[in-house]
């Protein structure tokens, strides 16, 4: 009887040990699976950051981004790319200030005077469409004496060694008004913005082009080669007809509106 009892006790103890060992192995197996899952997920995340092009840049409120190594990178703005705002920057949409300049009504010896050519036409003007370019398409240089000009145009002014007449919002060279004072840097219309004399219009345009980094010459109120080149550059950059002259669309674009 004692032998049977002892055998049953040993058998029960063996079963308990076996069950405990089995449960322990099961726990270890589940723990290993869970660890492998976490490790695999972390490795996948690390791999996504290591592959070029997979990293997504994030930007803070100041417009700075963080790269793969945590270094701040400045976010590119539209004004830094290609387009019409390359040179305008903060000047886009700004109203230009009108200033007054004091100039002597004498010839500028540093600027070559253009010569009179009967019925001269502005080259390329036939391609400038729209009502605001009509005066450029229709322009013809003409020579008349003092009496003719005063009879037809009551407003004639001496500017920079040359006489200009006003007609329908534009200034034109009054060729022949005074043969002794016929110095002109440009043979063509000048938009008479705000009813200003031609030298004041030109000087204000020169000042604004200086502000925007296009003109680097002297503010002299003369529409000479440097000013015309700056106008042409500005017009090309802003999608305007390259008239190299002071026209209404260019004045509006510069902020004179």
JOBEL-V117680 format. One record per backbone hydrogen bond with DSSP energy under -1.0 kcal/mol. NH is the residue of the N-H (numbers start at 0). CO is the residue of the C=O. E is the energy in kcal/mol with one decimal. If there is no record, write none. Layout:
BEGIN
{{NH;CO;E} {NH;CO;E}}
END
This chain:
BEGIN
{{4;0;-2.1} {5;1;-2.2} {6;2;-2.1} {7;3;-2.3} {8;4;-2.0} {9;5;-2.1} {10;6;-2.5} {11;7;-2.2} {12;8;-2.1} {13;9;-2.2} {14;10;-2.0} {15;11;-2.0} {16;12;-2.2} {17;13;-2.3} {18;14;-2.5} {19;15;-2.4} {20;16;-2.4} {21;17;-2.2} {22;18;-2.3} {23;19;-2.1} {24;20;-2.1} {25;21;-2.0} {26;22;-2.2} {27;23;-2.1} {28;24;-2.2} {29;25;-2.2} {30;26;-2.2} {31;27;-2.3} {32;28;-2.0} {33;29;-2.2} {34;30;-2.2} {35;31;-2.3} {36;32;-1.8} {37;33;-1.9} {38;34;-2.6} {39;35;-2.5} {40;36;-2.1} {41;37;-2.2} {42;38;-2.3} {43;39;-2.1} {44;40;-1.9} {45;41;-2.4} {46;42;-2.2} {47;43;-1.9} {48;44;-1.3} {49;45;-1.2} {50;46;-1.5} {53;50;-2.0} {59;63;-2.7} {62;59;-1.8} {64;72;-4.6} {65;57;-1.4} {66;70;-2.3} {69;66;-1.8} {72;64;-3.8} {74;62;-2.7} {79;76;-1.4} {80;77;-1.1} {85;82;-1.4} {88;84;-1.6} {90;87;-2.7} {91;88;-1.3} {93;90;-2.2} {95;254;-1.1} {105;103;-2.3} {110;107;-1.5} {113;183;-2.9} {118;140;-2.6} {119;116;-1.9} {124;121;-1.5} {126;123;-1.9} {127;124;-1.7} {128;126;-1.1} {132;129;-1.4} {133;130;-1.4} {136;132;-1.9} {137;133;-2.5} {140;119;-1.0} {143;174;-2.5} {148;144;-2.0} {149;145;-2.3} {150;146;-1.7} {151;147;-1.6} {152;148;-3.1} {156;163;-2.6} {158;161;-3.4} {161;158;-1.3} {163;156;-2.9} {164;171;-2.5} {165;154;-2.0} {166;169;-2.6} {169;166;-1.1} {170;189;-2.7} {171;164;-2.2} {173;162;-3.2} {174;172;-1.4} {176;173;-2.0} {180;177;-2.6} {182;160;-2.7} {189;170;-1.9} {190;245;-2.3} {191;168;-2.5} {192;190;-1.9} {194;191;-1.6} {195;192;-2.1} {200;196;-2.0} {201;197;-2.5} {202;198;-2.3} {203;199;-2.0} {204;200;-2.0} {205;201;-2.8} {206;202;-2.3} {207;203;-2.1} {208;204;-2.6} {209;205;-2.1} {210;206;-2.2} {211;207;-1.8} {212;209;-1.4} {213;208;-3.1} {214;208;-1.1} {219;217;-1.3} {223;221;-1.9} {227;223;-2.5} {228;224;-2.3} {229;225;-2.1} {230;226;-2.3} {231;227;-2.3} {232;228;-2.2} {233;229;-2.4} {234;230;-2.8} {235;231;-2.3} {236;232;-2.1} {237;233;-1.1} {238;235;-1.0} {239;234;-2.7} {242;240;-2.0} {246;244;-1.0} {250;246;-2.1} {251;247;-2.4} {252;248;-2.2} {253;249;-2.1} {255;250;-2.8} {256;254;-1.3}}
END
